[in-house]
Amino acid sequence: MPPAVNRTMSAPEWAMLVSLSVLWGGSFFFTHVALDAVPPFTLVTLRVGLAAVILNAVVPLSGLSMPRGARVWATFLGMGLLNNAVPFCLIVWGQTHIASGLATILNATTPLFTVAAAHILTSDEGMTGNRIAGVLAGLAGVAVMVGPAVLAGLGTGFLAQIAVLGAALSYACAGLFGRRFQGMGVPPLATAAGQVTASTLLLLPIALVVDRPWTLPVPSASVWGAIGGIAALSTALAYVLYFRILATAGATNLCLVTFLIPVSAILLGAVVLGERLDPQHFVGMALIGCGLAAIDGRLRAFLQRRRRPSPEVYRGRDI
């Protein structure tokens, strides 16, 4: 039985969530380098495939063993489909028809889908007013950070926008679907290894048919370095954190990383590449911060404490 997770996250859980956003935010740097020489489907297949090699080597070194039952591997395939194969393909296709900024905003609807689905499908992640308000504030923050100008593209590329929204829905379903691994007794490290292994099996045929990678020139050392970075850091390590957060904090809290990824990517751009931070970035970060606080429950608890009369007031009334 999973623990009740419709609650305030602990400091270690927040630290893992922020770390996960940095790892996934940093994937934009690796992807930018790798896509100059490697087509999209080949890149995502290499990403999950190399991560599978790394994690399947780390599992026995950690004193664990991979589960062998048909039921758990069927669940790995379901998770790989929902969390990698379907959203990766939809986003790759969608971003060939719409701006990446608009895709970022549409992908940030993942928490909205998660809150709604969790309310219907779970008993411990019900919808609350502060969660809805927090999701809307976070979504507004992402829109402000990316820039309101990209919203002008909402009238074009309708099917591409539906595809990216479909990816967000798939991510939301993956978060809820992945809760069952804890009930099966599969630890987060083995769960991460099983998911990326299953994802590789699902994505490899697509890459072979669409990209025909054997016809491509051999990538340079810098491209292989970028592929190694996105596989080891943004996939292998990231998914270990992903399943650890999911097991303790739940799907709704986990999906908050969608709001933090643009923040991490923009801050990394400023620190590493010297990119300028504009006022809209700070406004967007403030909105995202308010949204996270509302969903976490701390803001509501703080306001309730401020409104509650102190014990001295009650004693004064008794006198």
C-alpha positions in Angstrom: 0.0 0.0 0.0 1.6 3.3 -1.1 1.9 5.9 1.6 -0.4 8.9 1.7 1.2 11.4 -0.5 -1.3 14.2 -0.7 1.0 16.2 1.6 3.8 18.7 2.1 7.0 17.4 0.7 10.1 17.1 3.0 13.3 19.0 2.4 15.1 15.9 1.0 12.3 15.4 -1.5 12.5 19.0 -2.6 16.2 18.7 -3.0 15.7 15.6 -5.2 13.1 17.4 -7.2 15.3 20.4 -7.8 18.2 18.1 -8.7 16.0 16.3 -11.2 15.0 19.6 -12.8 18.7 20.5 -13.2 19.5 17.2 -14.8 16.6 17.5 -17.2 17.2 21.2 -17.8 20.8 20.4 -18.6 19.6 17.9 -21.3 18.9 20.9 -23.5 22.7 21.6 -23.7 23.5 18.1 -24.6 20.7 17.8 -27.1 21.7 21.0 -28.8 25.2 19.6 -29.5 24.1 16.1 -30.4 21.3 17.1 -32.8 23.8 18.7 -35.1 25.0 15.3 -36.2 22.3 12.7 -34.9 18.7 12.7 -36.0 16.0 12.9 -33.2 14.8 9.3 -33.0 18.3 7.9 -33.1 19.3 10.4 -30.4 16.5 9.3 -28.0 17.2 5.7 -28.7 20.9 6.2 -27.9 19.9 8.2 -24.8 17.7 5.4 -23.3 19.9 2.6 -24.6 23.1 3.8 -23.1 21.3 4.6 -19.9 20.0 1.0 -19.9 23.6 -0.3 -20.2 24.8 2.0 -17.3 21.9 1.1 -15.0 21.9 -2.6 -15.7 25.6 -2.6 -14.7 25.0 -0.5 -11.6 22.1 -2.7 -10.3 24.2 -5.8 -9.4 27.1 -3.6 -8.1 24.6 -2.1 -5.7 23.7 -5.6 -4.4 20.4 -5.7 -6.2 19.0 -7.9 -8.9 16.6 -7.2 -11.7 13.2 -8.8 -11.4 12.4 -11.6 -13.8 8.6 -12.1 -13.6 6.5 -11.6 -16.7 4.1 -9.3 -14.8 6.8 -6.8 -13.7 8.4 -6.7 -17.2 5.0 -6.1 -18.7 4.7 -3.2 -16.3 8.2 -2.0 -17.4 7.0 -2.0 -21.0 3.9 0.0 -20.1 6.0 2.5 -18.2 8.5 2.8 -21.1 5.6 3.3 -23.5 3.9 6.0 -21.4 7.0 7.8 -20.1 9.4 7.6 -23.1 8.2 6.1 -26.4 4.9 7.9 -26.8 5.8 11.4 -25.4 9.3 11.4 -27.1 7.8 10.6 -30.5 4.9 13.1 -30.1 7.2 15.9 -28.9 9.8 15.3 -31.7 7.1 15.4 -34.3 5.3 18.3 -32.7 8.4 20.5 -32.5 9.0 20.2 -36.2 5.7 22.2 -36.7 5.6 24.6 -33.7 8.1 26.8 -31.8 10.0 25.1 -29.0 8.8 27.9 -26.6 5.2 27.0 -27.3 6.0 23.3 -26.9 7.5 24.1 -23.5 4.3 25.8 -22.3 2.1 23.0 -23.7 4.3 20.4 -21.9 3.9 22.4 -18.7 0.3 21.3 -18.6 1.5 18.0 -17.3 0.7 18.9 -13.6 -2.8 19.9 -14.7 -3.5 16.5 -16.3 -1.9 14.8 -13.3 -4.0 16.6 -10.7 -7.2 15.7 -12.6 -6.2 12.1 -13.3 -4.9 11.5 -9.7 -8.3 12.8 -8.4 -10.2 10.2 -10.4 -7.8 7.3 -10.2 -6.3 7.5 -6.7 -7.5 7.7 -3.2 -4.5 9.7 -1.7 -3.8 12.4 -4.3 -7.2 14.1 -4.4 -7.8 17.4 -6.1 -7.7 20.4 -3.7 -8.3 24.1 -4.3 -4.7 25.0 -3.4 -3.4 22.4 -5.9 -5.5 23.8 -8.8 -4.5 27.4 -7.9 -0.8 26.3 -7.7 -0.9 24.5 -11.1 -2.4 27.5 -12.8 0.1 29.9 -11.2 3.0 27.6 -12.3 1.6 27.3 -15.8 1.3 31.1 -16.0 4.9 31.4 -14.7 6.2 29.1 -17.5 4.3 31.2 -20.1 5.8 34.4 -18.8 9.3 33.0 -18.7 9.2 31.6 -22.2 7.6 34.8 -23.5 4.0 35.8 -24.3 5.0 36.2 -28.0 5.0 32.5 -28.5 1.3 32.3 -27.6 0.7 34.0 -31.0 1.3 30.6 -32.5 -1.7 29.0 -30.8 -3.8 29.4 -33.9 -1.4 27.4 -36.1 -0.1 23.9 -36.2 -3.2 22.6 -34.4 -2.3 18.9 -34.8 1.3 19.5 -33.5 -0.1 21.3 -30.5 -2.4 18.4 -29.8 0.6 16.1 -30.1 2.5 18.0 -27.4 -0.5 18.1 -25.2 -0.8 14.3 -25.8 2.8 14.0 -24.6 1.9 15.9 -21.4 -1.1 13.6 -20.8 1.2 10.6 -21.4 3.7 11.9 -18.8 0.9 12.4 -16.3 -0.4 8.9 -16.8 3.1 7.5 -16.5 3.5 9.1 -13.1 0.3 7.4 -11.9 1.1 4.1 -13.6 4.6 4.0 -12.0 3.2 4.0 -8.5 2.6 0.3 -8.8 6.3 -0.5 -8.7 6.4 0.2 -5.0 3.6 -2.3 -4.4 5.6 -4.9 -6.4 8.6 -4.3 -4.1 10.8 -3.1 -7.0 13.4 -0.5 -5.7 13.8 2.8 -7.6 17.2 1.8 -9.1 15.9 -1.4 -10.6 12.7 0.4 -11.7 14.8 3.0 -13.6 16.9 0.2 -15.2 13.8 -1.7 -16.2 12.0 1.3 -17.7 14.9 2.5 -19.9 15.6 -1.1 -21.0 11.9 -1.5 -22.1 12.0 2.0 -23.7 15.1 1.0 -25.8 13.2 -2.1 -27.1 10.2 0.1 -28.0 12.2 3.0 -29.6 14.9 1.0 -31.5 12.6 -0.2 -34.4 11.3 3.4 -34.8 14.9 4.8 -35.1 15.9 2.1 -37.5 13.0 2.6 -39.8 12.8 6.4 -39.7 16.4 7.5 -39.4 18.3 4.6 -41.0 21.3 5.4 -38.7 23.7 3.1 -40.5 23.7 5.5 -43.4 24.9 8.4 -41.2 28.5 9.6 -40.8 30.2 8.7 -37.6 29.6 11.4 -35.0 32.6 13.5 -33.6 34.0 13.1 -30.1 32.1 16.2 -28.9 28.8 14.7 -30.1 29.6 11.4 -28.4 30.4 13.3 -25.3 27.0 15.1 -25.4 25.3 11.7 -26.0 27.1 10.3 -23.0 26.1 13.2 -20.9 22.4 13.0 -21.8 22.5 9.2 -21.2 24.4 9.1 -17.9 23.2 12.3 -16.2 19.9 13.4 -17.8 18.5 9.8 -18.1 20.2 7.2 -15.9 20.7 9.3 -12.8 17.6 11.4 -13.5 15.3 8.4 -13.6 16.7 7.0 -10.3 15.7 10.3 -8.7 12.4 10.2 -10.6 11.3 6.8 -9.2 12.6 7.6 -5.7 10.5 10.8 -5.6 7.5 9.0 -7.1 7.7 6.3 -4.4 7.7 8.7 -1.5 6.0 12.0 -2.6 3.5 10.8 -5.3 2.8 11.6 -8.9 1.3 15.1 -8.4 4.3 16.3 -6.4 6.7 14.6 -8.9 5.1 16.4 -11.9 6.1 19.8 -10.4 9.5 19.2 -12.0 7.8 20.3 -15.3 7.6 23.9 -13.8 11.2 23.8 -12.6 12.8 22.5 -15.8 12.5 25.9 -17.7 13.9 27.7 -14.6 16.9 25.3 -14.5 17.5 25.6 -18.2 17.4 29.4 -18.1 19.6 29.7 -15.0 22.1 27.2 -16.5 22.1 29.3 -19.7 22.9 32.4 -17.6 25.6 30.8 -15.5 27.3 28.5 -18.1 26.7 30.4 -21.4 26.5 34.0 -20.0 22.9 34.5 -21.4 21.1 37.5 -20.1 18.2 37.3 -17.6 15.3 39.6 -18.5 12.7 40.9 -16.1 10.1 38.5 -17.5 12.3 35.6 -16.3 12.2 36.9 -12.7 8.4 37.5 -12.9 7.9 33.9 -14.2 10.1 32.4 -11.5 8.2 34.3 -8.9 4.9 32.9 -10.2 6.3 29.4 -10.4 7.5 29.8 -6.8 4.1 30.8 -5.7 2.5 27.9 -7.6 4.9 25.4 -6.0 4.2 26.8 -2.5 0.5 26.5 -3.1 0.6 22.9 -4.3 3.0 22.0 -1.5 0.6 23.3 1.1 3.1 25.5 2.9 1.6 28.8 1.7 -1.9 27.8 2.7 -0.7 26.7 6.2 1.2 29.9 6.6 -1.8 32.1 5.7 -4.0 30.0 8.1 -1.6 30.6 10.9 -1.5 34.3 10.2 -5.3 34.5 10.3 -5.7 32.3 13.5 -5.9 34.4 16.7 -3.1 33.9 19.1 -3.6 32.2 22.5 -3.2 35.5 24.2 -6.3 36.8 22.4 -8.4 33.9 23.6 -7.2 34.4 27.2 -8.1 38.1 26.9 -11.6 37.1 25.8 -12.0 34.8 28.8 -11.1 37.6 31.2 
